[in-house]
Amino acid sequence: MKSDSRRPWNTAGLVKKSLRVTRFCLILIVLILYLMPIYWMISTSFKLQPEIFKLPPTLIPEQPTLENYISIITGTMASAIPFLVYLKNSLLVAVFTVTATLLLATPAAYAFSRVPFAGKRRLIYFVLVSQMLPVVLILIPLYRTFMRLRLLSSYPGLVVPYLMLTLPFSIWMLKGYFDSIPRELDEAAKVDGCTKFQAMQRVILPNVTPGLTATAIVTFIMAWDEFIIALTIMDDNLMRTLPVGMIQSFVGQFSVKWGEMMAASVVTTVPVIIIFIFLSKYLIGGLTAGAVKG
């Protein structure tokens, strides 16, 4: 009798290959779902108003145009929207917020990580709980307070409320980074004659640079995208930030200027993308370092 030369089925290999294909398909579907709105935003920014409402919709612009970008950048729109002024305001507010956050959160996180004092555990949890307070609950008292202080429609009047959003998160992030640094470095700095502040400045901070960078990136994005506080504080048109300026400029009572809005959205997204591209390795490294203790 002739022996059967056919090889038996490799069940384990087929299962592993099927799982790999399934995982790839799921990742591809999620990637498409995530990138489709971004692609649609970019595509719409190159379309004229009639093509935007065309049915069926066109994925690729039939007659690509830069008119939307030219109108928002040069201010030649019918309503003369000061888009570059909004861009400048958002950039200044975000930079000021990042600077103030790092200056305040760094020593606070170092103290929570290294300095023993009474009630430290309760205080650090209070910092965390303060992050859970809905912003809408403090809008009215915030507005009345800043109105009496004459800080409405000013950069300090917007940066200070943003610190309430960014400081708790930044303190907790930086505390994790400081906890990951061996305490032997503090002891070595003390032996060399350094005070606690000098040890933090000369020894510890250079070792938490990825953590500082990651915190700065997250803080910048939080300040750059914030809407409700900026809408409340900045009542002067020339002091509005990009999220508020775009909504109030492009969204009317009976119509929406989709082409100009999508072009403005693309321009608004570019700084965040550039920052992420150049600093992504620090962000990933900082998040990883902050997640490991010891």
N, C-alpha and C positions, 0 to 999 in steps of 0.2 A: 504494500500500500504506500502511496505517496504521502509524505508528511506535508501538513499545511504550512506553507512558507510565509503566510501573511502574519505581520507583526500585530500583537495585541494593541488595543487602544490605550494610549497613555492618558488615562482619565485625569490625573493630577495636572499634567501639562495643559490639557484642554481647559480645565477649570481656571488655571492661572492665566492663560491667554484670554479667556472670556472675561475674566475680571479686569484685566488690563485694558481690553477694548472698551468695556463698559465704563471704566473710570475715565478713559480718554474722551468718550462721547459725552459723559456728564460734564467734564471740565470744559469741553468745547461748547456745549449748550449754555452753560453758565457764563462763559466768556462772551458769547454772542449776545446774550441777554444784557450783559453789563456794558458792552461796547456799542450796542445798537443805539441807545439814546445819544451817546457822544457823537456817533457818526451822523445821526439825524440832525443834531445841532449844527455840526460843521456843514453838512449838505444844505440845510435850510439857509445858512448865512450867505450862501452864494446864489440864492434864488431871488427872483423878483416876486412881488406880492401875488400876481395872478398865478404863477406856477406853484406857489406854496399851497394854494387852495385847489389845485387841479386834482381831479379824480379820473382814474386811479392815481395815487401819488407817485412821483418819480423819485427813485432812489438816488439817481445821478442827475444833477442839474442839466437841463437841456441847453440852456444858454447861461453859462456861468458868468457872474458879474461881481465886481468889487464895489458896487455902488453902496451896499449896506455898510461896509467898512469905511469907505471914504466919507459917508455922511456922518457917522458917529465920531470919527477922529477929527475931521475938519470942522465939525459943528455946522454943516450946511443943511441940517434937517429943518423941516418947517417950524418945529417948536424950539429950535436952537438949544438942544440939550448939551450942557457942558460935560460931556462924557470924560474928557481928560481931567477935569476938576474932580469928578467923582473918583477917578482912578488915583489921583494924587492924595485925596483925603483918605481913601482906604489904605494906601501904602504907608502914609505917615502914621495913621492910627495903629496899624498892625506892627510897625517897627517900634513905636513907642511902647506898645503893650508888651511885646517880647522883651524889650530892654528892662522895663520896670518889673516884669514878672521874674526874670532871671536874677535881678538884683535883690529882690525880696524873698523869692522862694529858695535860693541857694543857701543862705545862712540859716533860714528856718528849717530846711530839710537836714542840714548838717547838725543843727542843735537837736532835732528829734532823733537823729541817728547816733550821735556821739555824746551829748551832754546829758547827764542824769539830773532830773529835777522833779519835784513833786507834781503829780497830776499829769505827767507826760502822756500816759496811755489814754486817759480820758480826753485830753486836748487834741491828740492826733485823730481820735475818732470823731470829735466834734468838727474838725476840719473836713473830714470825709462826709459827715452828715450835711454840712453846709452846702456841699455840691449838689445835694438832692433837692434843694429848695427850688420850686418852679420860678422862673424869672418873672412871669406875669404877675405874681403876687406882690412884687416889690416895685412894679413900674410906676404906680401912682405916687407912693411916698418918695421914690427916687426922683421923679419929675419935680415934685413940689420942693424937695430939698435942693436940687440943683438950680431951680428957678430962683430960690431965695439967695443962693450963693452966686447967682449970675454966671453960671457955668454952662447954660444951655447953648447949643450950637458952637461948642469949643472943643478942641482936642482933649484938654484935661477932663472935660465933662463926659467924654466918651471912654477915655482910657481908664479912668478910675472905676466905673462900673464893670468894664471888661476884666479888671483885676479880680473882681469877685468871682468871675467864671474861671479864670485861668490859674489863680493862685492855689486853690485846694488841689486841683489835679496835678499841678506842677510840683507842689510840695510832696505829694505821695509818690510821684514818679522819681524825683530826685532822692527821696529817702531810700527807695529801693536800690538806687545806684550807690549811695554812700554805704548802705549796709553790706554791699558786695565787696567793698574795699577792706582788706585785712586791717584790724586795729593795731597790728604791730607797726604799721607805718606811722600812726599817730605817736606811738611810744618812742619810735626812733627819732621823730621830729622833736619831741619833748626833750629827749636826751641831748639833742643838738642845741637846745636853748630856745626853741620856738614856742610861742604862745599858741593857744588853740586856734586863734584867727590866722596866725602865720602858718600853722600846720595845714589848715584848710586851704589857704591861698597858694602855698608853695608846693605842697606834697599831694594833697587829696584831689584838688580841682584838676590838675593835669591828667589824673587817672580816670576822671569821670567826664572827659570831653565828649565821648559819644553820647552819654546820657544828657549832657547839657544841649547838645545839638538836636537830639530827638525831642527834648522838651521844647526847644525853641521852634522846631518845625510844627509840632502839634499846636502850640500856642499861636503861631502865626496863622495857621489855617482856621483856628477858632475865631480869631479876631477878624480875619479877612471875610469869613462867611456869615458873621452874625448879622441879624436883621432887626429883631424886635426892639432891642435897646437903642440901636442907631435910629430907628424910626421914631422913637419917643424923644430922644435927646436932641437930635439934629433937626430942628424945625426950619432952619435956613436952607434954601435950595442950594446955595454954593458951598455948604458945609456937609452935605449928604455924602454918605459912602456909596460904594457901587451897588450893593444889594438893594438899598432903599432907592437910590437914584434910578436904577433900571426899572423897578416895578412902577414907580410913580411917573416915569417918563414914557415908557413904552406901552403900558396898560391903560387904556382909556375906558370911558363908560360904555362905549358901543363898539370899540374895535381894539385890536392888539397889533402892534407893529412887529410882527413875528420876524421879519428879515433883520431889522435893526437890533431886535432883542437877542437873536441868536448870534449875530456878529459881536455884540457886546459881551455875550456869554463866553464866546471863544476867546476874546481879548482878556476877559477877566480870569479865565482858566489858565492862560499861558504862564503868568508868574508862579502859580502854585506848581505847575508841571515842571518848570525850569528848576525851582528849588528842590523838588523831589528827585529829579534826575541827578543833580549834582551832589545831593546830600543823602540819597537813599541808603548808601552803605552805612553811614553814621546812624541813620534812623533804625535800620534793622539791627545793627550791632548794639545800639543803645537799648533797644527794647529787649534784646536777648540778655544783655548784661544785667538789666534791672530785674529780670525774672529769676536770676540765680543768686542765692545768698550763700556767702561763705567761700 
